[in-house]
């Protein structure tokens, strides 16, 4: 079986390429930038999988790599593949679709395209974009699905010295979920792949539990001045808040999809143990970045909080996490009240109960916040220096 992976980043190499190689596929990576030369030179890389207690290096050898600018070669690889995977980020799907469209139009057999893009609609979106570029006939001959990835790949380290391999560092988790109904048969075996009928439910299972907890740890950790995620979740106050946010998400999922999707009470502690993995070296900055997307209406905080609220659960800590996100470093200035940009991004009515919860939490954080001032106690709202702040809050306009 032949596989093409478009995107030679953390997920493309450290998860997708790794599993395809272990499954016996002939793998061609398509990338850009400084990662291309070492991949072409070495024909492989190393994935270090660690649970925080033990670690092992697995070599992915015998893979080929093309620069994305090698258009004819990339088209040929796509047209002769059995499966094409993307891991480029949702913002690059339009460009990827243009390249996919050419290769898929050349193919003489059905090809399954799996989008590892951390977006619920990545598969259908790619299908629409390919149909726009190459026609509905071409798109309908092939399968398109998103993927829910279980592994965090926190680091990609380029070789520092001649002879060093490209190194990816991630968790040992190796399963991923796809939309079984959206793929064409026959679909070759890929280690870790789980095909489900209700892809949306399984996507939201990860988003409203794991991802909601991840974001809560990052945004509250940022207020307390933590650099690393594992250090943030070892703070007892943050750990309690993160666990509560995960449980709020679980309770909303239980009401909407049932116990099988929501999971068990022990799952929150299992997720926290994953966040506690210091060997990943995962940072608050990496986990918290892209605030605007992560405050979207169906995203990890607002989506989980809205679902919990509909189930009659007060999303106290999910609202606190959303408020804390407004103090993160990649967001623009506002005054003494939340401006309309937040409600536009979140899709919330400013007078809704959830919006009021977020604003109340935001006011609590802003009374004492200033650039460089650290929150010493989350529960007591104790800051490293007191007094009204003179710096402006970072907002979203």
VEXVEX-43070 format. One record per residue: y, x, z of N, C-alpha, C in turn; residue in one letter. Coordinates in pm, whole numbers. Example, Ala and Ser with C-alpha at 12.3 -4.5 7.8 and 13.67 -1.06 7.14 Angstrom:
// residues 2
PT n_north n_east   n_up ca_north ca_east  ca_up c_north c_east   c_up aa
PT    -569   1319    780     -450    1230    780    -330   1320    780  A
PT    -225   1285    708     -106    1367    714       3   1290    787  S
//
This chain:
// residues 397
PT n_north n_east   n_up ca_north ca_east  ca_up c_north c_east   c_up aa
PT    -120     85      0        0       0      0     125     88      0  X
PT     228     42    -69      351     119    -82     466     44    -18  X
PT     548    118     60      661      57    131     788    135    105  X
PT     899     64     90     1032     124     80    1112     78    201  X
PT    1177    172    268     1263     141    382    1405    180    345  X
PT    1494     82    331     1633     108    299    1711    116    429  X
PT    1759    236    460     1825     261    587    1745    360    669  X
PT    1791    485    676     1716     590    746    1781    620    881  X
PT    1814    512    954     1876     528   1085    1775    516   1197  X
PT    1824    474   1313     1739     468   1432    1622    371   1413  X
PT    1651    250   1363     1543     152   1345    1463    181   1219  X
PT    1531    220   1111     1460     247    986    1357    357   1001  X
PT    1395    468   1065     1301     578   1086    1221    560   1215  X
PT    1292    529   1325     1228     531   1457    1140    413   1488  X
PT    1144    310   1405     1057     194   1427     983    156   1299  X
PT    1057    117   1196      995      64   1075     911    170   1004  X
PT     972    284    973      899     389    905     781    440    987  X
PT     800    445   1117      694     490   1208     572    398   1200  X
PT     594    266   1208      482     171   1205     417    164   1067  X
PT     498    170    963      442     168    827     353    291    804  X
PT     399    405    850      320     528    836     189    515    914  X
PT     196    464   1037       75     447   1117     -20    347   1054  X
PT      34    255    974      -48     153    908    -107    202    776  X
PT     -81    327    739     -140     385    619     -61    362    492  X
PT      66    316    504      148     294    385     205    425    332  X
PT     221    429    201      298     534    135     445    495    151  X
PT     522    574    228      657     534    268     763    615    194  X
PT     860    542    138      979     603     79    1101    554    155  X
PT    1176    647    213     1298     614    285    1418    629    191  X
PT    1512    537    200     1635     543    122    1750    552    221  X
PT    1825    661    216     1932     681    314    2056    739    252  X
PT    2150    769    341     2274     831    298    2321    928    407  X
PT    2408   1021    370     2468    1110    468    2378   1225    509  X
PT    2406   1284    626     2339    1409    666    2191   1396    696  X
PT    2140   1274    712     1998    1257    742    1910   1282    620  X
PT    1966   1272    501     1885    1280    379    1826   1419    359  X
PT    1907   1524    377     1859    1660    349    1740   1700    435  X
PT    1744   1681    569     1625    1719    647    1503   1636    614  X
PT    1521   1510    578     1406    1427    541    1345   1474    409  X
PT    1429   1510    313     1378    1561    186    1310   1697    206  X
PT    1370   1779    290     1318    1914    311    1183   1912    383  X
PT    1175   1832    489     1056    1834    575     950   1732    536  X
PT     990   1629    463      895    1523    430     845   1449    552  X
PT     928   1447    657      886    1376    778     984   1396    892  X
PT     946   1346   1009     1031    1353   1127     944   1326   1249  X
PT    1004   1332   1367      930    1311   1491     989   1192   1566  X
PT     901   1105   1614      942     994   1701     890   1023   1841  X
PT     981   1035   1936      944    1054   2076     947    918   2145  X
PT     831    870   2185      823     741   2252     805    766   2401  X
PT     886    697   2481      885     720   2625     910    591   2701  X
PT     836    573   2810      858     458   2897     937    498   3022  X
PT     989    621   3024     1064     669   3138     981    752   3234  X
PT     849    740   3223      759     818   3310     680    920   3229  X
PT     636    879   3114      563     970   3025     628    965   2887  X
PT     603   1068   2809      657    1075   2673     557   1145   2583  X
PT     555   1104   2458      472    1173   2360     547   1177   2227  X
PT     527   1285   2154      588    1301   2023     487   1265   1916  X
PT     527   1176   1824      442    1137   1712     511   1180   1583  X
PT     440   1258   1504      499    1308   1379     472   1210   1266  X
PT     576   1173   1197      567    1089   1077     578   1183    959  X
PT     465   1211    896      460    1315    793     419   1254    659  X
PT     461   1320    551      421    1276    418     506   1163    363  X
PT     627   1141    420      716    1038    366     809   1102    264  X
PT     854   1021    170      950    1067     70    1087   1010    106  X
PT    1192   1073     57     1327    1024     85    1412   1033    -41  X
PT    1490    929    -65     1586     926   -175    1725    902   -119  X
PT    1823    965   -181     1962     931   -150    1994    798   -216  X
PT    2069    713   -147     2099     581   -200    2170    588   -335  X
PT    2231    703   -364     2302     719   -492    2208    749   -608  X
PT    2081    774   -581     1982     796   -689    1935    660   -740  X
PT    2023    593   -813     2004     451   -844    1876    423   -921  X
PT    1851    494  -1025     1733     466  -1108    1604    488  -1029  X
PT    1602    596   -949     1483     624   -869    1460    518   -763  X
PT    1569    474   -699     1557     369   -597    1507    238   -660  X
PT    1563    202   -775     1518      79   -843    1369     86   -875  X
PT    1323    201   -921     1182     216   -955    1094    204   -831  X
PT    1136    264   -721     1058     256   -597    1048    111   -549  X
PT    1158     38   -554     1157    -103   -511    1064   -184   -601  X
PT    1073   -164   -731      997    -247   -826     847   -226   -815  X
PT     804   -113   -761      661     -84   -751     609    -91   -608  X
PT     692   -139   -516      652    -148   -375     575   -276   -347  X
PT     502   -277   -237      439    -399   -186     528   -466    -83  X
PT     601   -385     -8      693    -438     92     819   -351     92  X
PT     934   -416    102     1062    -347    114    1125   -391    245  X
PT    1166   -295    326     1229    -325    456    1372   -274    454  X
PT    1462   -349    514     1600    -303    528    1633   -286    675  X
PT    1714   -184    705     1763    -160    841    1898    -92    828  X
PT    1996   -169    781     2126    -111    745    2242   -173    823  X
PT    2217   -280    897     2326    -354    961    2371   -469    873  X
PT    2406   -580    936     2437    -701    859    2558   -682    767  X
PT    2650   -594    804     2768    -574    722    2738   -510    588  X
PT    2621   -447    575     2586    -379    449    2488   -459    365  X
PT    2455   -582    405     2354    -659    332    2398   -691    189  X
PT    2526   -713    169     2574    -743     33    2544   -626    -62  X
PT    2573   -504    -16     2546    -387   -100    2396   -369   -122  X
PT    2317   -389    -18     2173    -374    -29    2116   -477   -126  X
PT    2168   -599   -120     2119    -706   -207    2139   -672   -355  X
PT    2249   -608   -387     2274    -569   -526    2168   -472   -576  X
PT    2131   -376   -487     2027    -279   -526    1890   -348   -530  X
PT    1863   -433   -432     1737    -506   -429    1720   -592   -554  X
PT    1827   -657   -593     1819    -750   -706    1769   -680   -832  X
PT    1820   -559   -857     1777    -486   -976    1629   -449   -968  X
PT    1588   -394   -854     1449    -353   -838    1353   -470   -839  X
PT    1389   -579   -773     1301    -696   -768    1290   -764   -905  X
PT    1399   -760   -983     1393    -818  -1117    1298   -739  -1207  X
PT    1284   -610  -1180     1196    -525  -1261    1049   -540  -1221  X
PT    1022   -592  -1101      886    -598  -1048     799   -695  -1127  X
PT     672   -662  -1139      577    -749  -1208     484   -822  -1110  X
PT     509   -807   -982      425    -869   -879     515   -913   -764  X
PT     470  -1007   -680      552   -1049   -566     568   -937   -464  X
PT     688   -922   -412      719    -820   -310     776   -892   -188  X
PT     734   -852    -71      790    -908     52     901   -819    104  X
PT    1015   -881    132     1132    -811    184    1149   -853    329  X
PT    1150   -756    420     1166    -784    563    1294   -717    610  X
PT    1386   -797    663     1517    -747    706    1517   -725    857  X
PT    1519   -599    897     1523    -560   1039    1670   -545   1080  X
PT    1742   -657   1083     1888    -653   1095    1943   -720   1220  X
PT    1857   -761   1311     1903    -823   1435    1995   -943   1408  X
PT    1957  -1023   1309     2032   -1143   1274    1931  -1252   1239  X
PT    1952  -1370   1293     1857   -1480   1273    1843  -1518   1127  X
PT    1952  -1508   1051     1951   -1554    913    1941  -1440    812  X
PT    1900  -1321    856     1901   -1205    766    1811  -1226    645  X
PT    1692  -1282    665     1602   -1306    554    1657  -1405    453  X
PT    1692  -1528    496     1751   -1624    403    1881  -1574    338  X
PT    1960  -1497    415     2085   -1446    357    2056  -1348    244  X
PT    1960  -1259    265     1924   -1166    158    1872  -1240     36  X
PT    1793  -1344     59     1740   -1422    -53    1854  -1483   -134  X
PT    1953  -1540    -65     2068   -1600   -135    2146  -1495   -213  X
PT    2167  -1379   -150     2243   -1273   -216    2169  -1220   -339  X
PT    2037  -1206   -330     1958   -1162   -445    1962  -1268   -555  X
PT    1953  -1395   -515     1961   -1503   -614    2096  -1503   -685  X
PT    2203  -1477   -610     2336   -1470   -671    2344  -1356   -772  X
PT    2278  -1244   -742     2289   -1126   -827    2191  -1126   -944  X
PT    2069  -1180   -921     1965   -1169  -1025    1909  -1303  -1070  X
PT    1956  -1411  -1010     1908   -1543  -1048    1802  -1596   -953  X
PT    1794  -1728   -944     1701   -1793   -852    1557  -1764   -890  X
PT    1528  -1748  -1018     1391   -1721  -1061    1340  -1591   -999  X
PT    1423  -1487  -1003     1384   -1358   -944    1365  -1371   -794  X
PT    1461  -1433   -726     1453   -1446   -581    1330  -1525   -538  X
PT    1297  -1631   -612     1187   -1720   -571    1050  -1655   -589  X
PT    1041  -1547   -666      912   -1480   -685     874  -1393   -566  X
PT     971  -1367   -478      949   -1271   -370     970  -1337   -233  X
PT     916  -1274   -130      930   -1326      6    1045  -1257     78  X
PT    1113  -1333    166     1225   -1278    243    1217  -1327    386  X
PT    1208  -1236    481     1205   -1274    622    1291  -1178    703  X
PT    1344  -1228    813     1405   -1141    913    1295  -1084   1001  X
PT    1333  -1004   1099     1237    -946   1193    1300   -937   1331  X
PT    1220   -967   1432     1261    -948   1572    1192   -822   1622  X
PT    1269   -721   1653     1216    -589   1689    1203   -577   1840  X
PT    1092   -524   1887     1071    -510   2031    1117   -376   2085  X
PT    1130   -276   1999     1159    -139   2046    1308   -108   2040  X
PT    1360    -48   2146     1492      14   2142    1474    159   2100  X
PT    1545    199   1996     1552     339   1956    1694    385   1987  X
PT    1708    457   2097     1842     484   2149    1910    603   2083  X
PT    1831    698   2030     1893     820   1977    1829    864   1846  X
PT    1913    918   1758     1868     990   1639    1936   1125   1641  X
PT    1858   1231   1655     1913    1365   1668    1884   1447   1543  X
PT    1990   1487   1474     1975    1571   1356    1931   1711   1398  X
PT    1860   1782   1311     1816    1919   1345    1935   2009   1375  X
PT    1923   2087   1484     2030    2180   1520    2005   2319   1464  X
PT    1876   2355   1447     1841    2488   1397    1742   2475   1281  X
PT    1738   2573   1193     1638    2569   1084    1497   2556   1141  X
PT    1421   2464   1085     1285    2442   1133    1273   2330   1232  X
PT    1386   2288   1294     1381    2173   1386    1362   2045   1305  X
PT    1285   1948   1359     1269    1821   1288    1380   1722   1324  X
PT    1399   1625   1239     1478    1508   1276    1403   1438   1389  X
PT    1474   1402   1497     1409    1346   1615    1468   1208   1648  X
PT    1380   1111   1665     1418     977   1711    1358    956   1850  X
PT    1434    897   1943     1385     873   2079    1390    724   2107  X
PT    1275    666   2140     1270     522   2164    1158    482   2258  X
PT    1148    353   2279     1045     297   2366     910    294   2294  X
PT     800    278   2372      669     270   2308     636    134   2247  X
PT     718     31   2275      691    -103   2221     679    -97   2069  X
PT     575   -164   2015      553    -150   1871     526   -282   1799  X
PT     568   -395   1859      547    -522   1788     679   -575   1733  X
PT     667   -653   1627      783    -721   1570     737   -854   1512  X
PT     827   -951   1513      795   -1087   1471     864  -1118   1339  X
PT     791  -1183   1249      845   -1224   1119     819  -1372   1098  X
PT     891  -1429   1000      873   -1569    962     757  -1577    863  X
PT     641  -1619    914      521   -1622    831     534  -1713    710  X
PT     610  -1821    723      623   -1917    613     713  -1865    501  X
PT     794  -1763    530      889   -1713    431     834  -1600    346  X
PT     715  -1548    383      658   -1435    312     556  -1479    209  X
PT     540  -1400    106      442   -1427      1     307  -1365     39  X
PT     202  -1425     -6       69   -1368     15      19  -1306   -116  X
PT     -64  -1203   -109     -113   -1141     14      -8  -1048     76  X
PT      -7  -1044    210       82    -955    283      -4   -850    350  X
PT      17   -725    315      -64    -617    372     -46   -607    522  X
PT    -144   -548    588     -138    -531    733     -36   -424    769  X
PT      50   -458    865      142    -361    923     122   -366   1073  X
PT      96   -251   1132       71    -246   1275     188   -308   1352  X
PT     155   -397   1446      256    -457   1531     317   -585   1477  X
PT     289   -622   1351      353    -740   1293     288   -868   1343  X
PT     372   -963   1386      327   -1094   1433     399  -1199   1348  X
PT     324  -1277   1274      384   -1384   1191     385  -1514   1270  X
PT     501  -1582   1274      515   -1706   1349     570  -1814   1258  X
PT     554  -1939   1301      607   -2052   1224     752  -2082   1261  X
PT     787  -2068   1390      923   -2100   1435     997  -1970   1462  X
PT    1047  -1909   1356     1112   -1779   1370    1238  -1789   1455  X
PT    1316  -1897   1438     1441   -1912   1512    1417  -1909   1663  X
PT    1312  -1978   1709     1282   -1981   1852    1250  -1841   1904  X
PT    1172  -1766   1828     1135   -1631   1873    1252  -1534   1863  X
PT    1338  -1555   1766     1459   -1472   1759    1546  -1496   1882  X
PT    1565  -1623   1917     1650   -1654   2031    1585  -1615   2163  X
PT    1452  -1610   2166     1382   -1562   2286    1430  -1421   2320  X
PT    1434  -1333   2219     1483   -1198   2246    1633  -1197   2275  X
PT    1709  -1272   2195     1855   -1268   2205    1904  -1320   2339  X
PT    1845  -1429   2388     1896   -1494   2508    1833  -1442   2636  X
PT    1735  -1352   2623     1677   -1289   2741    1711  -1139   2741  X
PT    1645  -1065   2656     1664    -920   2654    1808   -882   2616  X
PT    1856   -933   2504     1988    -892   2456    2099   -941   2548  X
PT    2083  -1060   2606     2182   -1110   2701    2189  -1019   2823  X
PT    2073   -977   2874     2070    -887   2987    2127   -751   2954  X
PT    2096   -701   2835     2146    -572   2787    2299   -572   2786  X
PT    2357   -677   2727     2502    -687   2718    2566   -701   2856  X
PT    2503   -779   2944     2556    -797   3079    2562   -662   3151  X
PT    2455   -584   3140     2453    -452   3204    2561   -362   3148  X
PT    2581   -366   3016     2680    -278   2953    2822   -315   2993  X
PT    2856   -444   2988     2994    -484   3013    3032   -474   3160  X
PT    2941   -510   3249     2969    -491   3391    2964   -343   3426  X
PT    2873   -269   3363     2866    -125   3385    2993    -55   3342  X
PT    3053   -101   3232     3179     -42   3185    3289    -62   3289  X
PT    3298   -180   3348     3401    -205   3450    3383   -112   3570  X
PT    3258    -78   3601     3231      10   3716    3230    158   3679  X
PT    3254    189   3552     3268     328   3513    3139    402   3484  X
PT    3030    330   3461     2903     396   3431    2900    439   3284  X
PT    2842    556   3260     2826     604   3123    2692    561   3065  X
PT    2587    569   3145     2452     542   3098    2404    405   3146  X
PT    2329    339   3060     2281     205   3093    2186    209   3213  X
PT    2098    307   3219     2004     311   3331    2076    328   3463  X
PT    2189    401   3464     2266     416   3588    2331    284   3627  X
PT    2380    210   3526     2442      80   3555    2344    -16   3620  X
PT    2220    -25   3566     2126    -124   3621    2064    -78   3752  X
PT    2087     46   3791     2044      90   3924    2147     58   4031  X
PT    2265     14   3989     2365     -38   4083    2315   -173   4131  X
PT    2295   -193   4263     2234    -318   4312    2308   -444   4270  X
PT    2443   -441   4269     2519    -560   4230    2497   -592   4082  X
PT    2503   -491   3998     2483    -514   3855    2341   -559   3829  X
PT    2245   -499   3897     2105    -538   3877    2084   -685   3909  X
PT    2143   -732   4019     2130    -874   4054    2196   -962   3948  X
PT    2313   -919   3900     2385    -997   3800    2306  -1003   3669  X
PT    2249   -891   3627     2173    -887   3502    2049   -974   3514  X
PT    1979   -964   3625     1860   -1048   3644    1897  -1196   3639  X
PT    2008  -1233   3703     2052   -1372   3704    2089  -1419   3564  X
PT    2154  -1333   3485     2191   -1369   3348    2066  -1393   3263  X
PT    1964  -1307   3280     1839   -1326   3206    1773  -1457   3244  X
PT    1770  -1488   3373     1708   -1612   3420    1784  -1734   3367  X
PT    1918  -1726   3364     1995   -1837   3306    1955  -1859   3160  X
PT    1941  -1749   3085     1897   -1760   2946    1758  -1819   2936  X
PT    1667  -1777   3024     1530   -1828   3023    1528  -1979   3049  X
PT    1610  -2024   3140     1608   -2167   3175    1658  -2253   3059  X
PT    1756  -2202   2986     1800   -2273   2866    1692  -2275   2759  X
PT    1625  -2163   2739     1515   -2155   2642    1401  -2248   2680  X
PT    1372  -2257   2809     1262   -2343   2855    1290  -2489   2820  X
PT    1415  -2531   2842     1450   -2670   2813    1444  -2699   2664  X
PT    1481  -2601   2582     1487   -2622   2437    1352  -2601   2367  X
PT    1277  -2497   2410     1159   -2457   2334    1030  -2458   2416  X
PT    1040  -2471   2548      920   -2474   2630     888  -2339   2693  X
PT     785  -2340   2778      751   -2224   2859     703  -2106   2776  X
PT     636  -2131   2663      582   -2021   2583     692  -1931   2530  X
PT     806  -1989   2495      919   -1911   2445    1001  -1854   2560  X
PT    1023  -1933   2665     1106   -1890   2777    1043  -1774   2853  X
PT     909  -1774   2864      841   -1669   2938     830  -1700   3085  X
PT     775  -1606   3158      746   -1627   3300     856  -1569   3387  X
PT     859  -1607   3517      961   -1552   3608     957  -1399   3616  X
PT     839  -1339   3601      828   -1194   3610     886  -1120   3491  X
PT     915  -1192   3382      967   -1125   3262    1103  -1060   3287  X
PT    1185  -1122   3372     1318   -1066   3399    1306   -928   3462  X
PT    1212   -913   3554     1192    -782   3618    1136   -680   3520  X
PT    1050   -727   3430      995    -637   3328    1105   -587   3235  X
PT    1196   -676   3197     1308    -637   3111    1398   -537   3184  X
PT    1423   -561   3313     1505    -469   3390    1442   -330   3397  X
PT    1310   -324   3407     1242    -193   3409    1264   -119   3277  X
PT    1272   -194   3168     1300    -129   3040    1442    -73   3037  X
PT    1538   -146   3092     1676     -97   3099    1685     28   3186  X
PT    1594     41   3280     1595     149   3379    1540    281   3323  X
PT    1506    283   3194     1442     398   3132    1545    508   3104  X
PT    1557    604   3197     1657     710   3183    1624    805   3069  X
PT    1497    816   3034     1456     910   2929    1516    874   2792  X
PT    1555    747   2774     1617     707   2647    1757    765   2632  X
PT    1824    790   2744     1962     837   2738    2055    735   2675  X
PT    2023    607   2687     2103     503   2623    2235    485   2697  X
PT    2342    467   2622     2475     462   2683    2531    321   2686  X
PT    2620    300   2782     2695     175   2791    2776    153   2665  X
PT    2832    261   2612     2915     250   2490    2834    199   2372  X
PT    2711    250   2354     2629     207   2240    2586     62   2255  X
PT    2542     26   2375     2491    -110   2397    2603   -213   2389  X
PT    2723   -176   2433     2832    -273   2439    2917   -284   2315  X
PT    2901   -192   2220     2990    -190   2103    2976   -318   2020  X
PT    3076   -339   1933     3079    -456   1845    3096   -586   1926  X
PT    3199   -586   2008     3224    -698   2099    3245   -830   2025  X
PT    3321   -826   1916     3351    -951   1845    3222  -1021   1802  X
PT    3128   -945   1746     3001   -1007   1703    2923  -1058   1823  X
PT    2921   -982   1930     2838   -1018   2045    2895  -1134   2126  X
PT    3019  -1173   2096     3076   -1293   2159    3071  -1413   2064  X
PT    2995  -1403   1956     2983   -1514   1862    2918  -1637   1924  X
PT    2938  -1751   1859     2898   -1880   1917    2749  -1890   1947  X
PT    2665  -1832   1859     2521   -1838   1880    2464  -1705   1927  X
PT    2553  -1614   1966     2509   -1481   2004    2458  -1476   2149  X
PT    2428  -1355   2194     2354   -1332   2319    2417  -1387   2445  X
PT    2549  -1394   2452     2614   -1441   2574    2655  -1587   2562  X
PT    2736  -1619   2461     2784   -1757   2446    2670  -1850   2407  X
PT    2583  -1805   2317     2469   -1889   2277    2377  -1917   2394  X
PT    2344  -1813   2471     2256   -1831   2587    2322  -1919   2692  X
PT    2452  -1899   2715     2523   -1978   2816    2532  -2125   2774  X
PT    2558  -2149   2646     2567   -2287   2597    2434  -2359   2610  X
PT    2325  -2288   2576     2192   -2348   2588    2158  -2378   2734  X
PT    2194  -2286   2823     2170   -2308   2966    2249  -2429   3016  X
PT    2374  -2437   2972     2460   -2547   3016    2402  -2682   2971  X
PT    2350  -2687   2848     2291   -2811   2799    2166  -2850   2879  X
PT    2104  -2750   2941     1986   -2776   3024    2024  -2810   3168  X
PT    2155  -2817   3195     2200   -2848   3331    2206  -2727   3421  X
PT    2204  -2608   3364     2208   -2483   3441    2349  -2425   3432  X
PT    2407  -2387   3545     2539   -2325   3546    2526  -2179   3503  X
PT    2581  -2139   3387     2566   -2002   3338    2668  -1907   3401  X
PT    2660  -1890   3530     2760   -1815   3606    2769  -1670   3557  X
PT    2656  -1602   3548     2661   -1459   3517    2671  -1431   3368  X
PT    2626  -1522   3285     2651   -1507   3142    2801  -1521   3115  X
PT    2868  -1610   3186     3013   -1624   3172    3085  -1500   3223  X
PT    3038  -1444   3334     3097   -1320   3385    3082  -1206   3283  X
PT    2966  -1199   3219     2944   -1094   3119    3038  -1111   3000  X
PT    3057  -1237   2956     3149   -1262   2844    3292  -1223   2883  X
PT    3331  -1252   3007     3465   -1214   3053    3478  -1062   3060  X
PT    3375   -995   3111     3379    -850   3121    3385   -784   2984  X
PT    3328   -849   2882     3331    -794   2747    3475   -779   2697  X
PT    3566   -860   2748     3705    -856   2702    3779   -732   2751  X
PT    3718   -658   2842     3777    -535   2891    3714   -412   2826  X
PT    3623   -436   2731     3554    -325   2668    3648   -253   2573  X
PT    3613   -128   2537     3709     -41   2472    3742    -75   2327  X
PT    3662   -160   2259     3691    -179   2116    3758   -312   2086  X
PT    3835   -363   2187     3895    -491   2163    4049   -488   2181  X
PT    4145   -571   2103     4295    -558   2096    4379   -620   2210  X
PT    4524   -609   2238     4590    -649   2363    4639   -792   2370  X
PT    4635   -847   2485     4686    -981   2504    4762   -983   2635  X
PT    4814  -1097   2673     4896   -1105   2793    4821  -1153   2914  X
PT    4883  -1249   2987     4826   -1290   3115    4726  -1405   3101  X
PT    4709  -1458   2979     4609   -1562   2956    4525  -1524   2835  X
PT    4406  -1580   2830     4322   -1557   2713    4385  -1626   2594  X
PT    4395  -1556   2482     4461   -1618   2366    4359  -1689   2277  X
PT    4412  -1755   2174     4328   -1839   2089    4223  -1764   2012  X
PT    4239  -1631   1997     4142   -1553   1921    4004  -1561   1984  X
PT    3998  -1560   2119     3868   -1566   2185    3797  -1696   2152  X
PT    3870  -1806   2160     3806   -1936   2137    3767  -1952   1991  X
PT    3844  -1888   1902     3807   -1891   1760    3675  -1816   1737  X
PT    3661  -1700   1800     3541   -1619   1784    3420  -1687   1846  X
PT    3437  -1739   1967     3324   -1798   2039    3290  -1937   1990  X
PT    3385  -2005   1925     3362   -2142   1882    3369  -2241   1996  X
PT    3423  -2198   2111     3434   -2287   2227    3568  -2359   2228  X
PT    3568  -2483   2274     3694   -2551   2304    3750  -2493   2433  X
PT    3880  -2465   2434     3939   -2399   2551    3926  -2481   2678  X
PT    3909  -2612   2663     3898   -2699   2781    3753  -2725   2822  X
PT    3658  -2666   2751     3517   -2690   2782    3480  -2623   2914  X
PT    3376  -2672   2982     3334   -2611   3109    3302  -2463   3095  X
PT    3234  -2424   2986     3199   -2283   2970    3323  -2198   2950  X
PT    3419  -2247   2870     3544   -2173   2849    3618  -2155   2981  X
PT    3619  -2259   3063     3686   -2249   3192    3615  -2148   3283  X
PT    3483  -2144   3277     3408   -2044   3356    3446  -1902   3313  X
PT    3452  -1880   3183     3485   -1747   3132    3627  -1709   3173  X
PT    3721  -1804   3159     3860   -1772   3194    3874  -1745   3343  X
PT    3802  -1820   3425     3808   -1798   3571    3755  -1659   3605  X
PT    3643  -1619   3541     3588   -1485   3566    3683  -1378   3515  X
PT    3744  -1403   3399     3840   -1308   3342    3960  -1288   3435  X
PT    4011  -1397   3490     4124   -1386   3583    4085  -1307   3707  X
PT    3961  -1328   3754     3914   -1253   3870    3908  -1103   3843  X
PT    3863  -1066   3722     3857    -923   3687    3996   -866   3662  X
PT    4084   -944   3598     4214    -890   3558    4307   -869   3676  X
PT    4282   -937   3789     4364    -919   3909    4324   -789   3978  X
PT    4378   -680   3929     4345    -549   3982    4303   -452   3873  X
PT    4272   -506   3755     4228    -417   3647    4345   -338   3591  X
PT    4320   -215   3552     4414    -132   3481    4337    -22   3414  X
PT    4393     36   3308     4322     141   3235    4288    255   3330  X
PT    4159    287   3342     4116     394   3430    4082    348   3571  X
PT    4115    225   3605     4082     173   3738    3937    126   3738  X
PT    3860    164   3838     3718     131   3841    3689     22   3942  X
PT    3603    -70   3904     3558    -176   3994    3454   -117   4088  X
PT    3485   -115   4217     3393     -58   4315    3293   -160   4365  X
PT    3336   -285   4375     3246    -391   4420    3265   -513   4331  X
PT    3158   -552   4264     3160    -668   4177    3175   -796   4259  X
PT    3107   -802   4372     3106    -926   4450    3235   -944   4530  X
PT    3297   -832   4573     3421    -842   4651    3545   -819   4566  X
PT    3527   -788   4439     3638    -757   4348    3725   -645   4406  X
PT    3660   -539   4451     3729    -425   4510    3745   -316   4405  X
PT    3871   -273   4383     3900    -173   4281    3932    -39   4344  X
PT    3923     68   4265     3946     202   4320    4090    222   4362  X
PT    4184    156   4297     4319     150   4350    4368      8   4339  X
PT    4453    -32   4434     4493    -173   4444    4630   -194   4383  X
PT    4672   -320   4378     4802    -354   4323    4789   -418   4186  X
PT    4896   -482   4143     4894    -547   4013    4891   -443   3903  X
PT    4809   -460   3801     4801    -360   3695    4924   -363   3606  X
PT    4957   -245   3550     5067    -238   3455    5016   -230   3313  X
PT    4892   -188   3297     4834    -179   3162    4798   -317   3111  X
PT    4793   -329   2978     4754    -457   2918    4603   -468   2906  X
PT    4554   -589   2916     4412    -616   2895    4379   -605   2748  X
PT    4258   -557   2718     4216    -557   2579    4159   -693   2542  X
PT    4210   -749   2436     4165    -882   2392    4097   -877   2257  X
PT    4117   -979   2173     4037    -988   2052    4116  -1019   1925  X
PT    4249  -1019   1932     4323   -1055   1811    4325   -942   1711  X
//
